[in-house]
Amino acid sequence: MSTKTTTRPSTSYDDDFYAWTQDQAEKLRARRHNEIDWDNLAEEIESVGRSQKSEIRNRLRVLLQHLLKWHFQPELRCHSWQSTISEQRVHIEGVIEDSPSLSAFPEDALDWAYRGAIRKAAEETKLAQDIFPTACPYTIEQILAYDFMPGRPWHPDDLIGD
């Protein structure tokens, strides 16, 4: 009976990314620092941070798109628009809760998100882009506030079914 321990061969970052992540996690937990793929690991950690910013930016664009549709087509307001608005707010809040250092990022991303929201809202509503204000008409506090809905007052009974 052999007392020799067998070790799995190292998994290549380029050959099998998932297996590489598991291998690197195992080596980190075992404090086997000489076996860590430091450059790729650092890049992946940075990528996770970028993906959180990207998620906020994209969810903010969808949120603004639906706020614009809600504001500028009140006769077409529906439950799905209201649901999408609420869902985007919840997800943005969740990312910020997980990474409080990103709490100022929605304001930083507002101009980019608003430009994209105008394009998508115009495409979906068939309204001309110039109908929408060139600068975002809502503050970031309003955009992220659960009780804010732009435009004329409404009641849930006013929503069309969808």
DSSP file with accessible surface (Angstrom, degrees, kcal/mol):
  #  RESIDUE AA STRUCTURE BP1 BP2  ACC     N-H-->O    O-->H-N    N-H-->O    O-->H-N    TCO  KAPPA ALPHA  PHI   PSI    X-CA   Y-CA   Z-CA
    1    1 A M              0   0  238      0, 0.0     2,-0.3     0, 0.0     0, 0.0   0.000 360.0 360.0 360.0 129.4    0.0    0.0    0.0
    2    2 A S        -     0   0   92      1,-0.1     0, 0.0     2,-0.1     0, 0.0  -0.607 360.0-163.6 -90.1 141.5    1.4    3.3   -1.1
    3    3 A T        +     0   0  140     -2,-0.3     2,-0.2     2,-0.1    -1,-0.1   0.373  55.4 119.1 -99.2   2.3    1.4    6.4    1.2
    4    4 A K        -     0   0  172      1,-0.1     2,-0.3     0, 0.0    -2,-0.1  -0.505  60.9-136.2 -70.5 132.0    2.1    8.7   -1.7
    5    5 A T        -     0   0  116     -2,-0.2     2,-0.4     1,-0.0    -2,-0.1  -0.702  12.9-135.7 -89.2 143.0   -0.6   11.2   -2.3
    6    6 A T        -     0   0  135     -2,-0.3     2,-0.4     0, 0.0    -1,-0.0  -0.788  15.6-160.2 -98.0 139.6   -1.8   11.8   -5.8
    7    7 A T        -     0   0  119     -2,-0.4     3,-0.1     3,-0.0     0, 0.0  -0.938  21.0-118.1-116.5 142.0   -2.3   15.3   -7.1
    8    8 A R        -     0   0  162     -2,-0.4     3,-0.1     1,-0.1     2,-0.0  -0.503  38.8-100.9 -71.8 147.1   -4.4   16.2  -10.0
    9    9 A P        -     0   0  113      0, 0.0    -1,-0.1     0, 0.0     2,-0.0  -0.369  48.0 -92.9 -65.9 148.9   -2.5   17.9  -12.9
   10   10 A S        -     0   0   79      1,-0.1     2,-0.4    -3,-0.1    10,-0.1  -0.349  39.9-126.3 -62.1 140.5   -3.0   21.7  -13.0
   11   11 A T        -     0   0   43      8,-0.2     2,-0.3     9,-0.1    -1,-0.1  -0.778  21.9-120.9 -94.2 136.0   -5.9   22.8  -15.2
   12   12 A S     >  -     0   0   47     -2,-0.4     4,-2.0     1,-0.1     8,-0.3  -0.526   6.2-137.7 -79.3 137.0   -5.1   25.4  -17.8
   13   13 A Y  T  4 S+     0   0   45     -2,-0.3    -1,-0.1     1,-0.2     7,-0.1   0.876 106.2  45.0 -54.9 -42.3   -7.0   28.7  -17.8
   14   14 A D  T  4 S+     0   0  136      1,-0.2    -1,-0.2     2,-0.1     3,-0.2   0.759 112.6  49.7 -79.6 -25.0   -7.4   28.5  -21.6
   15   15 A D  T  4 S+     0   0  139      1,-0.2     2,-0.2    -3,-0.2    -2,-0.2   0.863 129.8   2.1 -85.1 -39.4   -8.4   24.8  -21.8
   16   16 A D     X  -     0   0   81     -4,-2.0     4,-2.6     1,-0.1    -1,-0.2  -0.691  60.8-172.3-153.6  93.9  -11.2   24.6  -19.2
   17   17 A F  H  > S+     0   0   94     -3,-0.2     4,-2.5     1,-0.2     5,-0.2   0.910  86.7  48.5 -59.5 -46.8  -12.1   27.9  -17.5
   18   18 A Y  H  > S+     0   0  155      1,-0.2     4,-2.1     2,-0.2    -1,-0.2   0.946 113.0  47.2 -61.5 -46.9  -14.5   26.3  -14.9
   19   19 A A  H  > S+     0   0   28      1,-0.2     4,-2.5     2,-0.2    -1,-0.2   0.900 110.5  54.4 -61.0 -37.9  -12.0   23.6  -14.0
   20   20 A W  H  X S+     0   0    4     -4,-2.6     4,-2.8    -8,-0.3    -1,-0.2   0.923 106.5  51.0 -61.4 -43.2   -9.3   26.3  -13.7
   21   21 A T  H  X S+     0   0   36     -4,-2.5     4,-2.4     1,-0.2    -1,-0.2   0.911 111.7  47.1 -62.1 -41.0  -11.5   28.3  -11.2
   22   22 A Q  H  X S+     0   0   89     -4,-2.1     4,-2.3     2,-0.2    -1,-0.2   0.911 112.7  49.3 -67.1 -40.2  -12.0   25.3   -9.1
   23   23 A D  H  X S+     0   0    8     -4,-2.5     4,-2.3     2,-0.2    -2,-0.2   0.926 112.5  47.5 -63.3 -43.7   -8.3   24.4   -9.1
   24   24 A Q  H  X S+     0   0    5     -4,-2.8     4,-2.5     1,-0.2    -2,-0.2   0.910 110.7  51.4 -67.6 -39.6   -7.3   27.9   -8.2
   25   25 A A  H  X S+     0   0   24     -4,-2.4     4,-2.6    -5,-0.2    -1,-0.2   0.923 109.9  50.1 -61.8 -43.6   -9.9   28.1   -5.4
   26   26 A E  H  X S+     0   0   77     -4,-2.3     4,-1.9     1,-0.2    -2,-0.2   0.925 111.7  47.9 -60.3 -44.2   -8.5   24.8   -4.0
   27   27 A K  H  <>S+     0   0    6     -4,-2.3     5,-2.7     2,-0.2     4,-0.3   0.880 110.9  51.3 -67.3 -37.1   -5.0   26.1   -4.1
   28   28 A L  H ><5S+     0   0   74     -4,-2.5     3,-1.4     1,-0.2    -2,-0.2   0.939 110.6  48.2 -63.9 -46.1   -5.9   29.4   -2.4
   29   29 A R  H 3<5S+     0   0  184     -4,-2.6    -2,-0.2     1,-0.3    -1,-0.2   0.856 112.3  49.2 -63.1 -33.8   -7.7   27.5    0.4
   30   30 A A  T 3<5S-     0   0   51     -4,-1.9    -1,-0.3    -5,-0.2    -2,-0.2   0.444 110.5-125.1 -84.7   0.3   -4.7   25.3    0.8
   31   31 A R  T < 5 +     0   0  192     -3,-1.4     2,-1.5    -4,-0.3     3,-0.2   0.828  56.8 153.0  58.6  33.8   -2.4   28.4    0.9
   32   32 A R    > < +     0   0   74     -5,-2.7     3,-2.0     1,-0.2     4,-0.3  -0.495   9.7 164.4 -90.7  66.5   -0.3   26.8   -2.0
   33   33 A H  G >   +     0   0  110     -2,-1.5     3,-1.0     1,-0.3    -1,-0.2   0.755  64.7  63.0 -62.0 -26.3    0.7   30.3   -3.2
   34   34 A N  G 3  S+     0   0  144      1,-0.2    -1,-0.3    -3,-0.2    -2,-0.1   0.671 104.1  50.1 -73.4 -12.0    3.5   29.0   -5.4
   35   35 A E  G <  S+     0   0   97     -3,-2.0    -1,-0.2    -8,-0.1     2,-0.2   0.393  84.4 114.6-104.9   1.2    1.0   27.1   -7.5
   36   36 A I    <   -     0   0   12     -3,-1.0     2,-1.6    -4,-0.3     3,-0.2  -0.509  68.2-132.9 -77.0 140.3   -1.4   30.0   -8.1
   37   37 A D     >  +     0   0   49     -2,-0.2     4,-2.5     1,-0.2     5,-0.2  -0.640  35.8 178.9 -86.6  77.5   -1.9   31.4  -11.6
   38   38 A W  H  >  +     0   0  137     -2,-1.6     4,-2.7     1,-0.2     5,-0.2   0.858  67.7  50.0 -58.5 -45.5   -1.6   35.0  -10.3
   39   39 A D  H  > S+     0   0  137      1,-0.2     4,-2.1     2,-0.2    -1,-0.2   0.952 116.4  40.3 -63.6 -48.8   -1.9   37.0  -13.5
   40   40 A N  H  > S+     0   0   40      2,-0.2     4,-2.3     1,-0.2    -1,-0.2   0.885 114.9  53.4 -68.3 -35.8   -5.1   35.3  -14.7
   41   41 A L  H  X S+     0   0   22     -4,-2.5     4,-2.3     2,-0.2    -2,-0.2   0.938 109.0  48.6 -63.9 -43.9   -6.5   35.2  -11.2
   42   42 A A  H  X S+     0   0   51     -4,-2.7     4,-2.3    -5,-0.2    -1,-0.2   0.917 111.4  50.8 -61.5 -41.8   -6.0   38.9  -10.8
   43   43 A E  H  X S+     0   0  104     -4,-2.1     4,-2.1    -5,-0.2    -1,-0.2   0.905 109.9  49.4 -63.8 -40.2   -7.6   39.5  -14.1
   44   44 A E  H  X S+     0   0   42     -4,-2.3     4,-1.8     2,-0.2    -1,-0.2   0.890 108.9  52.1 -67.8 -37.7  -10.6   37.4  -13.2
   45   45 A I  H  X S+     0   0  113     -4,-2.3     4,-1.5     2,-0.2    -2,-0.2   0.935 110.7  48.0 -64.3 -43.6  -11.1   39.3   -9.9
   46   46 A E  H  X S+     0   0  117     -4,-2.3     4,-2.3     1,-0.2    -2,-0.2   0.895 107.7  57.1 -61.7 -37.1  -11.0   42.6  -11.8
   47   47 A S  H  X S+     0   0   41     -4,-2.1     4,-2.5     1,-0.2    -1,-0.2   0.866 100.8  56.2 -63.2 -36.5  -13.5   41.2  -14.2
   48   48 A V  H  X S+     0   0   85     -4,-1.8     4,-1.7     2,-0.2    -1,-0.2   0.932 108.1  48.5 -61.8 -42.8  -16.0   40.4  -11.4
   49   49 A G  H  X S+     0   0   31     -4,-1.5     4,-1.8     1,-0.2    -2,-0.2   0.919 111.2  49.8 -62.8 -42.2  -15.8   44.1  -10.4
   50   50 A R  H  X S+     0   0  131     -4,-2.3     4,-2.7     1,-0.2    -1,-0.2   0.890 107.2  54.9 -63.9 -37.0  -16.4   45.2  -14.0
   51   51 A S  H  X S+     0   0   63     -4,-2.5     4,-2.4     1,-0.2    -1,-0.2   0.869 105.1  52.6 -68.4 -33.2  -19.4   42.8  -14.3
   52   52 A Q  H  X S+     0   0   47     -4,-1.7     4,-2.1     2,-0.2    -1,-0.2   0.923 111.3  46.6 -66.2 -41.1  -21.0   44.4  -11.2
   53   53 A K  H  X S+     0   0   86     -4,-1.8     4,-2.7     1,-0.2    -2,-0.2   0.919 112.0  51.1 -64.7 -41.8  -20.7   47.8  -12.8
   54   54 A S  H  X S+     0   0   43     -4,-2.7     4,-2.8     1,-0.2     5,-0.3   0.899 108.0  52.4 -63.1 -39.5  -22.0   46.5  -16.1
   55   55 A E  H  X S+     0   0   71     -4,-2.4     4,-2.6     2,-0.2     5,-0.3   0.939 111.1  46.6 -63.5 -43.7  -25.0   45.0  -14.4
   56   56 A I  H  X S+     0   0    0     -4,-2.1     4,-2.6     2,-0.2     5,-0.2   0.951 113.6  49.0 -61.2 -47.8  -25.8   48.3  -12.7
   57   57 A R  H  X S+     0   0   71     -4,-2.7     4,-2.0     1,-0.2    -2,-0.2   0.934 115.0  43.4 -59.6 -46.6  -25.4   50.2  -15.9
   58   58 A N  H  X S+     0   0   69     -4,-2.8     4,-2.1     2,-0.2    -1,-0.2   0.900 114.7  48.1 -70.8 -39.1  -27.6   47.8  -18.0
   59   59 A R  H  X S+     0   0   54     -4,-2.6     4,-2.6    -5,-0.3    -1,-0.2   0.880 110.0  53.7 -68.2 -34.9  -30.3   47.5  -15.3
   60   60 A L  H  X S+     0   0    0     -4,-2.6     4,-2.8    -5,-0.3     5,-0.2   0.910 107.4  51.7 -64.7 -38.7  -30.3   51.3  -15.0
   61   61 A R  H  X S+     0   0   54     -4,-2.0     4,-2.6    -5,-0.2    -2,-0.2   0.946 111.8  45.4 -63.0 -46.2  -30.8   51.6  -18.8
   62   62 A V  H  X S+     0   0   31     -4,-2.1     4,-2.2     2,-0.2    -2,-0.2   0.921 112.8  51.6 -64.1 -41.3  -33.8   49.2  -18.7
   63   63 A L  H  X S+     0   0    0     -4,-2.6     4,-2.3     1,-0.2    -2,-0.2   0.949 112.5  44.9 -59.7 -49.2  -35.2   51.0  -15.7
   64   64 A L  H  X S+     0   0    0     -4,-2.8     4,-2.7     1,-0.2     5,-0.2   0.899 109.2  56.9 -63.6 -39.7  -35.0   54.4  -17.4
   65   65 A Q  H  X S+     0   0    6     -4,-2.6     4,-2.1    -5,-0.2    -1,-0.2   0.932 111.4  42.7 -56.8 -44.7  -36.4   53.0  -20.6
   66   66 A H  H  X S+     0   0   19     -4,-2.2     4,-2.6     2,-0.2    -1,-0.2   0.852 111.0  54.5 -75.6 -32.3  -39.5   51.8  -18.7
   67   67 A L  H  X S+     0   0    0     -4,-2.3     4,-2.5     2,-0.2    -1,-0.2   0.909 110.0  48.6 -64.6 -39.3  -39.8   55.0  -16.8
   68   68 A L  H  X S+     0   0    0     -4,-2.7     4,-3.2     2,-0.2     5,-0.3   0.928 111.9  47.6 -65.3 -44.8  -39.8   56.9  -20.1
   69   69 A K  H  X S+     0   0   11     -4,-2.1     4,-1.8    -5,-0.2     7,-0.2   0.932 113.3  49.3 -61.3 -42.8  -42.4   54.7  -21.5
   70   70 A W  H  < S+     0   0    0     -4,-2.6    -2,-0.2     1,-0.2    -1,-0.2   0.911 116.8  42.1 -60.0 -43.9  -44.5   55.1  -18.4
   71   71 A H  H  < S+     0   0   59     -4,-2.5    81,-0.3     1,-0.2    -2,-0.2   0.907 122.4  35.6 -71.2 -45.5  -44.1   58.9  -18.5
   72   72 A F  H  < S+     0   0   57     -4,-3.2    -2,-0.2     1,-0.2    -1,-0.2   0.524 123.4  39.2 -97.8  -5.0  -44.6   59.5  -22.2
   73   73 A Q    ><  +     0   0   22     -4,-1.8     3,-2.2    -5,-0.3     4,-0.2  -0.420  63.9 156.6-134.7  61.3  -47.3   56.8  -23.0
   74   74 A P  G >  S+     0   0   27      0, 0.0     3,-1.3     0, 0.0    -1,-0.1   0.808  70.3  63.9 -60.9 -26.4  -49.5   56.9  -19.9
   75   75 A E  G 3  S+     0   0  114      1,-0.3    -5,-0.1    -3,-0.1    -2,-0.0   0.680 105.0  47.1 -71.4 -14.4  -52.4   55.5  -21.9
   76   76 A L  G <  S+     0   0   73     -3,-2.2    -1,-0.3    -7,-0.2    -6,-0.1   0.285  77.4 139.9-108.7   8.6  -50.4   52.2  -22.4
   77   77 A R    <   +     0   0    8     -3,-1.3    83,-2.5    -4,-0.2     2,-0.3  -0.272  28.7 174.1 -54.5 137.9  -49.2   51.8  -18.8
   78   78 A C  B  >  -a  160   0A   9     81,-0.2     4,-2.0     1,-0.1     3,-0.3  -0.916  46.6-102.3-145.1 168.4  -49.4   48.1  -17.9
   79   79 A H  H  > S+     0   0   86     81,-1.1     4,-2.9    -2,-0.3     5,-0.2   0.853 117.0  57.3 -61.4 -36.9  -48.5   45.7  -15.1
   80   80 A S  H  > S+     0   0   53      2,-0.2     4,-2.5     1,-0.2    -1,-0.2   0.883 106.4  49.0 -67.3 -36.0  -45.4   44.4  -17.0
   81   81 A W  H  > S+     0   0   29     -3,-0.3     4,-2.5     2,-0.2    -1,-0.2   0.945 113.4  47.0 -63.7 -47.1  -43.9   47.9  -17.2
   82   82 A Q  H  X S+     0   0   62     -4,-2.0     4,-2.3     1,-0.2    -2,-0.2   0.922 113.3  49.1 -60.6 -42.2  -44.6   48.4  -13.5
   83   83 A S  H  X S+     0   0   68     -4,-2.9     4,-2.9     1,-0.2    -1,-0.2   0.910 110.4  50.0 -64.5 -42.9  -43.1   45.0  -12.7
   84   84 A T  H  X S+     0   0   30     -4,-2.5     4,-2.5     2,-0.2     5,-0.2   0.915 110.0  51.0 -63.7 -42.4  -40.0   45.7  -14.8
   85   85 A I  H  X S+     0   0    2     -4,-2.5     4,-1.9     1,-0.2    -2,-0.2   0.954 113.8  44.4 -58.9 -48.7  -39.4   49.0  -13.1
   86   86 A S  H  X S+     0   0   56     -4,-2.3     4,-2.3     1,-0.2    -2,-0.2   0.922 112.3  52.0 -63.3 -44.6  -39.7   47.4   -9.7
   87   87 A E  H  X S+     0   0   86     -4,-2.9     4,-2.4     1,-0.2    -1,-0.2   0.908 108.4  50.2 -61.4 -42.9  -37.5   44.5  -10.7
   88   88 A Q  H  X S+     0   0   15     -4,-2.5     4,-2.5     1,-0.2     5,-0.2   0.909 110.3  50.5 -64.8 -40.1  -34.7   46.7  -12.0
   89   89 A R  H  X S+     0   0    7     -4,-1.9     4,-2.6    -5,-0.2    -1,-0.2   0.926 110.2  50.0 -62.0 -43.5  -34.7   48.7   -8.8
   90   90 A V  H  X S+     0   0   70     -4,-2.3     4,-2.3     1,-0.2    -2,-0.2   0.926 112.5  46.6 -61.3 -45.4  -34.5   45.6   -6.6
   91   91 A H  H  X S+     0   0   70     -4,-2.4     4,-2.2     2,-0.2    -1,-0.2   0.901 112.1  49.3 -67.9 -41.0  -31.6   44.2   -8.6
   92   92 A I  H  X S+     0   0    1     -4,-2.5     4,-2.3     2,-0.2     5,-0.2   0.944 111.9  49.6 -61.5 -45.9  -29.6   47.5   -8.6
   93   93 A E  H  X S+     0   0   96     -4,-2.6     4,-2.6    -5,-0.2    -2,-0.2   0.901 109.4  53.0 -59.2 -40.1  -30.2   47.7   -4.8
   94   94 A G  H  X S+     0   0   25     -4,-2.3     4,-2.1     2,-0.2    -1,-0.2   0.906 108.0  48.7 -63.7 -42.4  -29.0   44.1   -4.4
   95   95 A V  H  X S+     0   0   11     -4,-2.2     4,-1.8     2,-0.2    -1,-0.2   0.934 114.0  46.9 -63.5 -43.1  -25.7   44.7   -6.3
   96   96 A I  H  < S+     0   0   33     -4,-2.3     6,-0.2     1,-0.2    -2,-0.2   0.882 109.2  54.3 -68.4 -35.2  -25.1   47.9   -4.2
   97   97 A E  H  < S+     0   0  141     -4,-2.6    -1,-0.2     1,-0.2    -2,-0.2   0.905 112.2  44.2 -62.9 -40.4  -25.9   46.0   -1.0
   98   98 A D  H  < S+     0   0  125     -4,-2.1    -1,-0.2     1,-0.3    -2,-0.2   0.785 129.8  26.3 -72.6 -29.3  -23.3   43.3   -1.9
   99   99 A S    ><  +     0   0   22     -4,-1.8     3,-2.6    -5,-0.2    -1,-0.3  -0.667  66.7 178.3-136.2  78.1  -20.8   46.0   -3.0
  100  100 A P  G >  S+     0   0   89      0, 0.0     3,-2.1     0, 0.0     4,-0.2   0.757  76.2  73.8 -57.1 -23.1  -21.4   49.3   -1.1
  101  101 A S  G 3  S+     0   0  111      1,-0.3     3,-0.4     2,-0.1    -5,-0.1   0.692  91.1  59.7 -65.7 -12.8  -18.4   50.9   -2.7
  102  102 A L  G X  S+     0   0   22     -3,-2.6     3,-1.3    -6,-0.2    -1,-0.3   0.323  70.5 107.7 -93.9   9.8  -20.6   51.0   -5.9
  103  103 A S  T <  S+     0   0   81     -3,-2.1     4,-0.3     1,-0.3    -1,-0.2   0.812  82.4  44.2 -61.6 -29.1  -23.3   53.2   -4.3
  104  104 A A  T >> S+     0   0   58     -3,-0.4     4,-1.5    -4,-0.2     3,-0.5   0.600  92.4  87.6 -87.6 -10.8  -22.3   56.3   -6.3
  105  105 A F  H <> S+     0   0   19     -3,-1.3     4,-2.3     1,-0.2     5,-0.2   0.861  76.1  62.2 -63.3 -38.6  -21.9   54.3   -9.5
  106  106 A P  H 3> S+     0   0    1      0, 0.0     4,-0.6     0, 0.0    -1,-0.2   0.917 106.3  47.3 -55.1 -39.1  -25.6   54.6  -10.7
  107  107 A E  H X4 S+     0   0  118     -3,-0.5     3,-0.8    -4,-0.3     4,-0.4   0.909 111.0  51.4 -67.0 -38.4  -25.2   58.4  -10.8
  108  108 A D  H 3< S+     0   0  121     -4,-1.5     4,-0.3     1,-0.2     3,-0.3   0.841 114.6  43.5 -63.7 -33.2  -21.9   58.0  -12.7
  109  109 A A  H 3X S+     0   0    6     -4,-2.3     4,-2.7     1,-0.2     5,-0.3   0.476  87.2  98.0 -91.0  -2.4  -23.6   55.7  -15.2
  110  110 A L  H <X S+     0   0   21     -3,-0.8     4,-3.0    -4,-0.6     5,-0.2   0.895  80.4  48.6 -59.3 -47.0  -26.7   57.8  -15.6
  111  111 A D  H  > S+     0   0  111     -4,-0.4     4,-2.3    -3,-0.3    -1,-0.2   0.937 115.0  45.3 -60.8 -46.7  -25.8   59.7  -18.8
  112  112 A W  H  > S+     0   0   98     -4,-0.3     4,-1.9     1,-0.2    -1,-0.2   0.942 116.0  46.4 -60.5 -49.0  -24.8   56.5  -20.6
  113  113 A A  H  X S+     0   0    0     -4,-2.7     4,-2.4     1,-0.2    -2,-0.2   0.899 111.2  52.1 -63.2 -39.6  -27.9   54.6  -19.4
  114  114 A Y  H  X S+     0   0    4     -4,-3.0     4,-2.5    -5,-0.3    -1,-0.2   0.921 106.6  52.6 -66.5 -42.1  -30.2   57.5  -20.3
  115  115 A R  H  X S+     0   0  130     -4,-2.3     4,-1.6    -5,-0.2    -1,-0.2   0.932 113.7  44.0 -58.9 -44.2  -28.9   57.8  -23.9
  116  116 A G  H  X S+     0   0    3     -4,-1.9     4,-2.3     1,-0.2    -1,-0.2   0.877 110.6  55.3 -67.1 -36.5  -29.5   54.0  -24.4
  117  117 A A  H  X S+     0   0    0     -4,-2.4     4,-3.1     1,-0.2     5,-0.3   0.891 104.8  52.9 -65.0 -39.6  -32.9   54.3  -22.7
  118  118 A I  H  X S+     0   0   17     -4,-2.5     4,-2.6     2,-0.2     5,-0.3   0.940 110.0  48.2 -60.4 -47.0  -34.0   57.0  -25.1
  119  119 A R  H  X S+     0   0  128     -4,-1.6     4,-2.2    -5,-0.2    -2,-0.2   0.940 116.3  42.3 -59.5 -48.1  -33.1   54.8  -28.1
  120  120 A K  H  X S+     0   0   67     -4,-2.3     4,-2.6     2,-0.2     5,-0.2   0.900 114.4  50.5 -68.2 -40.8  -34.9   51.7  -26.8
  121  121 A A  H  X S+     0   0    0     -4,-3.1     4,-2.6     2,-0.2     6,-0.4   0.918 111.8  48.2 -63.8 -42.7  -37.9   53.6  -25.6
  122  122 A A  H  X S+     0   0   10     -4,-2.6     4,-1.7    -5,-0.3     5,-0.5   0.927 112.5  49.5 -62.7 -42.8  -38.3   55.3  -28.9
  123  123 A E  H  < S+     0   0  115     -4,-2.2    -2,-0.2    -5,-0.3    -1,-0.2   0.921 116.6  40.8 -62.0 -44.3  -37.9   52.0  -30.7
  124  124 A E  H  < S+     0   0   87     -4,-2.6    -2,-0.2     1,-0.2    -1,-0.2   0.822 122.0  39.3 -77.3 -31.8  -40.5   50.3  -28.5
  125  125 A T  H  < S-     0   0   11     -4,-2.6    -1,-0.2    -5,-0.2    -2,-0.2   0.613  97.9-130.7 -91.6 -15.4  -43.1   53.1  -28.4
  126  126 A K     <  +     0   0  178     -4,-1.7     2,-0.3     1,-0.3    -3,-0.2   0.651  63.2 137.0  67.7  17.1  -42.7   54.2  -32.0
  127  127 A L        -     0   0   49     -5,-0.5    -1,-0.3    -6,-0.4    -2,-0.2  -0.653  64.3 -99.3 -87.7 152.2  -42.3   57.8  -30.7
  128  128 A A    >   -     0   0   52     -2,-0.3     3,-1.9     1,-0.1     4,-0.4  -0.430  27.3-123.9 -68.2 143.5  -39.6   60.0  -32.1
  129  129 A Q  G >  S+     0   0  105      1,-0.3     3,-1.4     2,-0.2    -1,-0.1   0.829 109.0  65.5 -58.0 -31.8  -36.4   60.2  -30.0
  130  130 A D  G 3  S+     0   0  141      1,-0.3    -1,-0.3    -8,-0.0     4,-0.1   0.569  84.2  74.3 -73.6  -4.2  -36.8   64.0  -29.8
  131  131 A I  G <  S+     0   0   85     -3,-1.9    -1,-0.3     2,-0.1    -2,-0.2   0.843  88.6  72.8 -67.6 -33.4  -40.0   63.6  -27.8
  132  132 A F  S <  S-     0   0    6     -3,-1.4     4,-0.1    -4,-0.4   -14,-0.0  -0.581  99.4 -99.9 -86.0 143.8  -37.8   62.6  -24.9
  133  133 A P        -     0   0   48      0, 0.0    -1,-0.1     0, 0.0    -2,-0.1  -0.286  24.3-131.5 -58.0 144.9  -35.7   65.2  -23.0
  134  134 A T  S    S+     0   0  141     -4,-0.1     2,-0.4     2,-0.1   -16,-0.1   0.832  95.1  48.0 -70.2 -30.8  -32.1   65.3  -24.0
  135  135 A A  S    S-     0   0   66      1,-0.0   -24,-0.0   -21,-0.0     0, 0.0  -0.849 109.0 -90.2-107.5 147.5  -31.0   65.2  -20.4
  136  136 A C        -     0   0   26     -2,-0.4    -2,-0.1     1,-0.2    -1,-0.0  -0.333  31.3-153.7 -57.7 125.4  -32.5   62.8  -17.9
  137  137 A P  S    S+     0   0   57      0, 0.0     2,-0.4     0, 0.0    -1,-0.2   0.489  72.2  69.8 -82.3  -1.2  -35.6   64.5  -16.3
  138  138 A Y  S    S-     0   0   11     12,-0.0     2,-0.1     4,-0.0    -2,-0.0  -0.887  79.4-124.0-117.9 147.8  -35.3   62.4  -13.1
  139  139 A T     >  -     0   0   67     -2,-0.4     4,-2.7     1,-0.1     5,-0.2  -0.472  29.9-112.9 -79.7 161.0  -32.8   62.5  -10.3
  140  140 A I  H  > S+     0   0   14      1,-0.2     4,-2.1     2,-0.2     5,-0.2   0.875 119.5  56.8 -63.7 -32.5  -30.9   59.3   -9.4
  141  141 A E  H  > S+     0   0  128      1,-0.2     4,-0.9     2,-0.2    -1,-0.2   0.921 109.5  44.6 -63.9 -42.4  -32.8   59.4   -6.1
  142  142 A Q  H >4 S+     0   0   72      1,-0.2     3,-0.7     2,-0.2     6,-0.3   0.937 110.8  54.3 -64.8 -46.4  -36.1   59.4   -7.9
  143  143 A I  H 3< S+     0   0    0     -4,-2.7    -2,-0.2     1,-0.3    -1,-0.2   0.883 115.5  38.3 -56.4 -41.4  -35.0   56.7  -10.4
  144  144 A L  H 3< S+     0   0   50     -4,-2.1     2,-0.4    -5,-0.2    -1,-0.3   0.562  91.6 106.7 -90.7  -7.0  -34.1   54.3   -7.6
  145  145 A A    X<  -     0   0   29     -4,-0.9     3,-1.5    -3,-0.7   -56,-0.1  -0.568  64.9-143.5 -78.8 129.0  -36.9   55.2   -5.2
  146  146 A Y  T 3  S+     0   0  102     -2,-0.4    -1,-0.1     1,-0.3    -4,-0.0   0.756  98.2  50.0 -63.7 -24.5  -39.6   52.5   -5.0
  147  147 A D  T 3  S+     0   0  148      2,-0.0     2,-0.5    -5,-0.0    -1,-0.3   0.432  87.7 102.2 -97.6   4.1  -42.4   54.9   -4.7
  148  148 A F    <   +     0   0   36     -3,-1.5     0, 0.0    -6,-0.3     0, 0.0  -0.758  34.7 160.3 -94.3 126.9  -41.5   57.2   -7.6
  149  149 A M        -     0   0   34     -2,-0.5     5,-0.1     2,-0.1   -82,-0.0  -0.970  33.2-131.1-138.2 124.5  -43.3   56.8  -10.9
  150  150 A P        +     0   0    5      0, 0.0     2,-0.1     0, 0.0   -12,-0.0  -0.197  60.9  25.2 -75.1 166.8  -43.1   59.8  -13.3
  151  151 A G  S    S-     0   0   40    -79,-0.0    -2,-0.1     3,-0.0   -80,-0.1  -0.340 104.0  -0.8  85.0-162.6  -45.9   61.5  -15.2
  152  152 A R  S    S-     0   0  134    -81,-0.3     0, 0.0     1,-0.1     0, 0.0  -0.212  86.3 -90.2 -64.7 151.3  -49.5   61.9  -14.3
  153  153 A P        -     0   0  119      0, 0.0     2,-0.3     0, 0.0    -1,-0.1  -0.193  51.2-172.0 -57.8 155.0  -50.8   60.2  -11.1
  154  154 A W        -     0   0   68     -3,-0.1     3,-0.0    -5,-0.1    -5,-0.0  -0.931  21.1-146.9-146.5 166.9  -52.1   56.7  -11.5
  155  155 A H    >   -     0   0   97     -2,-0.3     3,-3.0     1,-0.1     4,-0.5  -0.979  34.0-114.3-133.4 145.7  -53.9   53.9   -9.7
  156  156 A P  G >  S+     0   0   65      0, 0.0     3,-1.4     0, 0.0    -1,-0.1   0.823 116.9  62.8 -52.4 -29.4  -53.3   50.2  -10.2
  157  157 A D  G 3  S+     0   0  138      1,-0.3    -3,-0.0    -3,-0.0     0, 0.0   0.689  93.3  64.7 -68.1 -17.3  -56.8   49.9  -11.6
  158  158 A D  G <  S+     0   0   96     -3,-3.0    -1,-0.3     2,-0.1     2,-0.1   0.653  80.8 103.2 -77.6 -17.1  -55.7   52.2  -14.4
  159  159 A L  S <  S-     0   0   14     -3,-1.4   -81,-0.2    -4,-0.5     2,-0.2  -0.425  71.6-127.4 -73.9 141.1  -53.2   49.7  -15.7
  160  160 A I  B     -a   78   0A  78    -83,-2.5   -81,-1.1    -2,-0.1     2,-0.1  -0.541  31.0-104.0 -82.0 152.2  -54.1   47.7  -18.8
  161  161 A G              0   0   68     -2,-0.2    -1,-0.1   -83,-0.2     0, 0.0  -0.417 360.0 360.0 -73.2 148.3  -53.8   44.0  -18.7
  162  162 A D              0   0  115     -2,-0.1    -1,-0.0   -84,-0.0   -84,-0.0  -0.958 360.0 360.0-151.4 360.0  -50.9   42.2  -20.3
